[in-house]
Each structure stands twice: as structure tokens, then as C-alpha cells.
Amino acid sequence: MTEKEGLGISKKLNVLIAISLRQLLGDKEFGTKSRRHGTGDIARYLDDMGLEAKDIAAVLGSPVQSVRTLLTPTRRK
């Protein structure tokens, strides 16, 4: 394993640990408080943490195309 691959795996594991801790603590701060928290909020959170769409899709159990649609700028509005 190269150093670049190791950093990528480390980043993904850190994000998964952070999500697990948020769920254990009952923290729901993935999006705005004025609307229901859903897959889009979590997908954007994971995207902000540096995960690729295919990895986000695997974590969420959603199709890759659906995740890409959720992450498009026009969809966010």
C-alpha cells in the first residue's frame, strides 16, 4: 500500500468514526435545523469530508447516480 492510498483509507475511516460517534451521542447536526435531516444532508457532510460519490453511496446504501444528483449544486437549493 502506498502512502497516498493509506491517507485515503485513513480519511474514510475517520469520517466513519465521526458519524458513528454522532449517532451514539444523538447529534443530528448534519444540516439546517429548520428542515428534516435526510440522505442529502449526510451525503453533503461526507462529501465535505473528502469522500468520493461511490464511497458515499456505499456508506448510505444508495445508488451512485442518486448520490451524484444530491451533490450537484442546483439540487442543493
N, C-alpha and C positions, 0 to 999 in steps of 0.2 A: 504494500500500500504506500502510495506516495504521500508527501506532506499535504499536498492540495486536497487529496481525497480524504485524508484524516481530518482536515479542518472542516470539510463539508459535512462529514458524518458527525463531528463534534457539534456543529451548529444545529443540525437537525435534532440531535439528542437533547441539547439544551432547550430547544423550543418545546419538545415533547415533555420534558421535565417541568418546564414553566406552566404548561397547560394542565398537567396533572396536579400540580400544586394549587393552581387557581381553582380547579374543580373541587379538590379536597377542602379548601378553605371557603368555598361557596362564593368566590369572587366572580362577578359577572360583568366586569368592565371591558368587554370586547368592543363595544360601540357606544352610541349615544344612549342616554337614559330615557329619552322620550319615545323610543320605539322598541319593538320586540327584538331580542337578540337572536340571530339565526346563523345559518351557514355562511352567509355573505360576510358578516362581521368577523367570524372566526377565520374565514379564508383570507380576508384582508389583513388580519392580525398575523397570520402565518406568512403571508406574502411580505409584510413589513419586516418580519424576522429573517427573511432571505431564502425561504423555501421556494422551490420551483412548483409550477402548477401540477405536474404529475405527482410530486410528493405530497402536496396539499390534498389532491384527490384521494390518494391512498389513505391519508390520515382521516379524512372526512367520510370516506366510503362513497364518494360521488364520482361521476364520470369526469374525465379531464376536461372535456369541452365545456361542461357546466361550470367548472371552476374558472376556466379562462373567461367565460362570459361574465361571471360575477366580478372578476378582477378588471374588466375593461372600464376605462374612465367614464364613459357615457352611462354605464349601468349603475354606477355609484350614486348618481343624482336622483 
